[in-house]
């Protein structure tokens, strides 16, 4: 895992004038029959650090990768889980060339990834939510040997918990285990976890739907791999084993019951084998 997939930067800002218990919880689910369509993009940049050490490599170029995504989510209502959903995502990306002291290690490439997710909640009360999801990824077009690529797992499972401590303040925790891309491996089996605070500062100020999320994100590989291209460069063994701690900041504005926009920023504060130190994201969403 080698990307600040901190696309965690994704949090939200929403705000109605009157509030009720469970209103923050409701922003995290889709009811049966509801549909959500989102279009957006991301930008990864900053110094990359391929070796499995915490040292920044000054001779390595800065990362540069653009992503564009289209996401469709359908609420299925209650089944064997509560608030069940299914989601499909199409992602395209453009990743710049990687160099060491001016010599090209990996050329630039473009790619396309398809992701599918489905899940629901074991528990859903006005103040508490606990659920799970499974996902599968397919790198339709992807240069697997390249270091700076989007994060993708053939299979993975995650868990999510949310506590609404007051009408305008809550906590969200997530945990995820992913397979990586098996062999030939360009991403290792990995784990991710996050702890986020969510505040509806729009409601606090008596205004509209404006929500802020921030906290901590941790991700780590469970195994190591060797990148032969970096091994042949001046960067030592070429052994890659990601470990990253970062902080996401996300704002979301729901300007009516159907449309919302969100944007965010994730910043690394310590890490090794990372594909960049910063990630920015923007999305436009419509609910039906």
C-alpha positions, 0 to 999 in steps of 0.5 A: 500500500503506497499511497496516501489514501488518505483519500480520508480527507473526505469528510463533510460539512452539512448544516440545517437550522433545527436538529434532532437526535440521529441527524449526524448518523443519517448523513452516513447512510442511504435509506432503501430506494435512495441513490447517490451519484458522485463525480470528482477527482484527486491530486497526489503530490509531494516527495516520494519515499520508496525505501522501507525506511523513514528517511526522505530521499532527497534525490527522488523526484516529487510524486504527481498523480491525478485521479478522476472518479465516478461513483454510483451508490444504491440504498437497498434498505434492511435485509440481513443487515440494516441500511444495506447498500451497493456501490460501483466506482470507475476511476481513471488516473494519470501518474507522472514519471518517477526519477532518481537523480534525474534518471527515469525509474518508472515512466509515466502511465495512465490507467483505469480501475473498477471498484465494487462495494457492498455492506450494511449495519449490524446496529443502527440506533439514533446515537450509534451505528456499527456496520461492515462492508466488503469490496473488490477491485479490478485494475483494468489498465494499470502498470503494476510495477509502478510505485506511484499508483492508486491504492487498489485491492482485489478483495477487502473487508472493513468495519465502521462505527459512529457515535453521535455525542450531541446533535452537532458533534460525533466520532467515526472510527473505521478499520480495513484489511485489504489483499493488495494485488497478489502476484505479480505484486505491486501492492502488499496486503495491508491494513488501514484505520481511522479516527475522525471527529465530525462537527456540524459547524453550520448548525452550531452557528445557526446556519446551513448544512456545513460539516467538518471532519478531521482526525487521524489516519494510519495505514501499514503493509503486512508484508514487504515487496521488492521493486527491482527498478528502485533496487537497481537505482541508488536507493538501496535494497528496493524493499518496500513496506508502507507505514503511514500516519497522516491527518485528513481535513474535509469540508462538506456543504449540503446546499439543499436536500439533493446537492452537496459539494465536499473538498479535503486535504490529507497531510502526512506527518510520518511515514515510509514507502509512501507515494507522496506526502499530500493529497487533495480531493473534490467531489460533487454529489447528487442524491435522489 
